[in-house]
Amino acid sequence: MELIPSIDLMGGRVVRLRRGRFEDAVFYSEAPVELAEKWAALGARRLHVVDLDGARSGRRENADAIARMARETSLEVQVGGGIRDDEALRSVLASGASRAVAGSALAENPPLAARWVKEHGAERLVAALDVRDGPRPQVLIRGWTQDSGLSLWALLDRLLEQGAAWFLCTDVERDGMLSGPNTDLYARCARHAPDASFIASGGISRADDLKALADTGVAAAVSGKALLDGRISAEEARKCWRGG
């Protein structure tokens, strides 16, 4: 299982939220490009970047910083936040990103995935599934401010029919909370769609959580706060990224 470091951007600065709440933002002193270079030096291959301003407004408001990370580091950068139409998707990929992560647009219009997969390839599109777990896990949209009206399983099946292959599944109640990942949710995802590739997100607090996630069958896991706060040490991250 691949560990993907995550950088969330607000106003060009590195930030972390709790459960997606902008009023709970914690800003970090690291500049985004330098932080990306730090992860690359430790052995990371890929970087997950979220334009939080874009997720809220629907516009790509941190495009310059994201393009610099794609151009100036060795990392393959996957980018989410505000990708809701053809122009935004093409702009992200043209900026040097290896993958575009789209959530609200695909939840509101699942057939859009078929066109994007045909135009760009299944490996370059990641469908974001922002989930409030429960007996019937629900998908949230628009920066987690609205219920899509779709269950996780219904949307997942629709997107698979359209050719989507990669899915970023976030437990919104655990995001930024350092409470441990929802391994049961990700195991259910892997069982429901064994041929899909899932990226787990939300709740990672220590290196042992990565081992637990690997056992669920996910292909990768995103970690932001645990890495930024040193809960996963540089040495632990290096071992993970270099197979030590």
C-alpha positions in Angstrom: 0.0 0.0 0.0 1.3 3.4 -1.0 1.4 6.3 1.5 0.5 9.6 -0.2 1.4 12.8 1.7 -1.3 15.5 1.5 -1.1 19.2 1.3 -4.3 21.3 1.7 -4.1 24.9 0.5 -6.0 28.0 1.5 -4.8 31.4 0.3 -1.6 29.8 -1.0 -0.7 28.5 2.5 -0.6 25.0 4.0 -3.5 24.4 6.3 -5.4 21.5 7.9 -9.1 21.5 8.8 -11.1 19.4 11.2 -14.0 17.5 9.5 -13.8 20.0 6.7 -14.7 23.0 8.8 -13.1 26.2 7.5 -13.6 27.9 10.9 -11.3 25.3 12.5 -8.4 25.9 10.1 -4.8 25.5 11.5 -2.1 27.1 9.3 1.4 25.8 9.1 4.6 27.7 8.6 5.9 25.4 5.8 5.7 26.8 2.3 3.9 24.3 0.0 6.6 23.8 -2.5 9.3 23.4 0.1 7.1 20.9 2.0 6.5 18.9 -1.2 10.3 18.8 -1.7 10.7 17.5 1.8 8.4 14.6 1.2 10.1 13.9 -2.1 13.5 13.9 -0.4 12.3 11.2 2.0 11.2 9.0 -0.8 7.5 9.9 -1.6 6.5 9.3 -5.2 3.1 11.0 -5.2 1.5 14.0 -3.6 -2.1 14.7 -2.9 -3.0 18.4 -3.1 -6.4 20.0 -2.2 -7.4 23.5 -3.2 -9.7 24.2 -0.3 -10.6 27.6 -1.7 -11.5 26.0 -4.9 -13.6 23.3 -3.2 -15.7 26.1 -1.6 -15.9 28.4 -4.6 -15.8 26.1 -7.5 -12.8 28.1 -8.9 -9.2 27.0 -9.1 -7.8 29.6 -6.6 -4.4 28.1 -5.8 -3.5 27.1 -9.3 -0.1 28.8 -9.3 1.2 27.1 -6.2 -0.1 23.7 -7.4 1.5 24.1 -10.8 4.8 24.9 -9.1 4.7 21.7 -7.0 4.0 19.7 -10.2 6.8 21.4 -12.1 9.5 21.9 -9.5 9.4 18.6 -7.7 9.9 15.0 -8.7 6.4 14.0 -7.3 3.5 12.9 -9.3 0.8 15.3 -8.1 -2.9 14.5 -7.9 -5.1 17.6 -7.5 -8.6 18.1 -6.1 -10.8 21.0 -5.2 -13.0 23.0 -7.6 -12.8 20.6 -10.5 -16.4 20.7 -11.7 -16.2 21.1 -15.5 -14.2 20.3 -18.6 -12.2 23.5 -18.5 -11.1 23.0 -14.9 -10.1 19.4 -15.4 -8.1 20.1 -18.5 -6.4 23.1 -16.8 -5.3 20.9 -13.8 -3.8 18.2 -16.1 -2.2 20.8 -18.4 -0.5 22.3 -15.3 1.5 19.2 -14.8 -0.7 17.2 -12.5 -0.7 13.4 -13.1 -4.2 13.0 -11.8 -7.3 15.1 -11.3 -9.6 14.4 -8.3 -13.3 15.3 -8.8 -16.1 14.8 -6.3 -19.2 17.0 -6.6 -19.3 17.1 -10.4 -19.3 13.3 -10.6 -21.8 12.8 -7.8 -24.2 15.2 -9.5 -23.6 13.9 -13.0 -22.0 10.3 -12.9 -22.1 9.9 -16.7 -19.5 12.8 -16.9 -17.0 10.2 -15.7 -17.3 8.2 -19.0 -16.4 11.3 -21.1 -13.5 12.2 -18.8 -12.2 8.7 -18.8 -12.4 8.5 -22.6 -10.7 11.8 -23.1 -7.9 11.5 -20.4 -7.7 7.8 -19.4 -8.9 6.1 -16.3 -5.5 6.4 -14.6 -5.7 10.2 -14.7 -9.1 10.6 -13.0 -9.8 9.9 -9.3 -13.4 10.0 -8.2 -13.7 11.5 -4.7 -16.3 9.8 -2.4 -16.7 12.0 0.7 -18.7 9.8 3.0 -20.6 10.1 6.2 -20.6 6.5 7.4 -23.6 4.7 8.9 -26.0 1.9 8.0 -26.4 3.5 4.6 -23.2 5.5 4.0 -24.1 8.8 2.4 -22.0 10.9 -0.1 -21.5 14.6 0.7 -20.8 17.2 -2.0 -19.9 20.9 -2.3 -17.2 21.0 0.2 -19.1 18.5 2.4 -21.9 21.1 2.9 -24.6 19.2 1.1 -26.0 15.6 1.0 -25.9 14.3 -2.5 -28.9 12.1 -1.9 -26.8 9.1 -3.0 -25.5 6.2 -0.9 -21.8 5.3 -1.3 -22.7 2.0 -2.9 -25.1 3.5 -5.4 -22.7 6.2 -6.6 -19.7 3.8 -6.6 -21.6 1.4 -8.9 -22.7 4.2 -11.2 -19.1 5.4 -11.6 -17.7 2.0 -12.1 -20.2 1.6 -15.0 -18.8 4.8 -16.5 -15.3 3.4 -16.4 -13.8 5.0 -13.3 -11.1 3.0 -11.7 -9.6 5.1 -8.9 -11.6 6.3 -5.9 -10.5 8.6 -3.0 -12.8 7.6 -0.1 -12.8 10.0 2.8 -14.6 9.4 6.1 -15.6 13.0 6.7 -16.2 12.5 10.5 -12.6 11.4 10.9 -10.8 13.8 8.6 -8.2 15.8 10.5 -9.3 14.3 13.8 -6.3 11.9 14.3 -8.9 9.3 15.7 -7.7 6.4 13.6 -9.0 5.4 10.1 -12.3 3.7 9.5 -10.8 0.4 8.4 -14.3 -1.2 8.3 -15.5 1.3 5.7 -12.5 0.6 3.5 -12.7 -3.1 3.8 -16.4 -2.9 2.7 -15.3 -0.8 -0.3 -12.7 -3.3 -1.3 -15.2 -6.2 -1.0 -17.9 -4.3 -2.9 -15.6 -3.4 -5.8 -12.6 -5.8 -5.7 -11.3 -4.6 -9.1 -11.3 -0.9 -8.2 -8.4 0.9 -6.6 -9.2 2.8 -3.4 -7.3 5.5 -1.7 -8.2 5.8 2.0 -8.4 9.2 3.7 -9.3 10.4 7.1 -8.2 9.7 10.7 -4.6 8.4 10.2 -2.7 9.3 13.4 0.3 7.0 13.5 2.4 4.5 11.5 0.5 1.5 12.8 -2.7 2.9 11.2 -1.0 2.3 7.8 -0.5 -1.4 8.5 -4.1 -1.7 9.5 -5.2 0.0 6.3 -3.0 -2.2 4.2 -4.9 -5.2 5.5 -8.2 -3.8 4.2 -7.1 -4.1 0.5 -6.9 -0.4 -0.3 -4.2 0.6 -2.9 -3.1 3.7 -1.0 -3.7 6.0 1.9 -3.6 9.8 2.2 -2.1 11.4 5.3 -1.8 15.1 6.0 -2.0 16.1 9.7 -0.2 13.0 11.0 2.8 13.8 8.8 2.7 17.6 9.4 2.6 17.1 13.2 5.3 14.5 13.3 2.9 11.8 14.6 4.3 9.7 11.7 8.0 10.5 12.0 10.3 11.3 9.1 12.1 8.0 9.7 8.8 6.1 9.7 7.8 7.8 6.5 11.1 7.2 4.9 10.9 3.4 5.7 7.4 3.3 4.2 8.4 5.1 1.1 11.6 3.3 0.5 10.3 -0.1 1.5 12.5 -0.3 4.7 
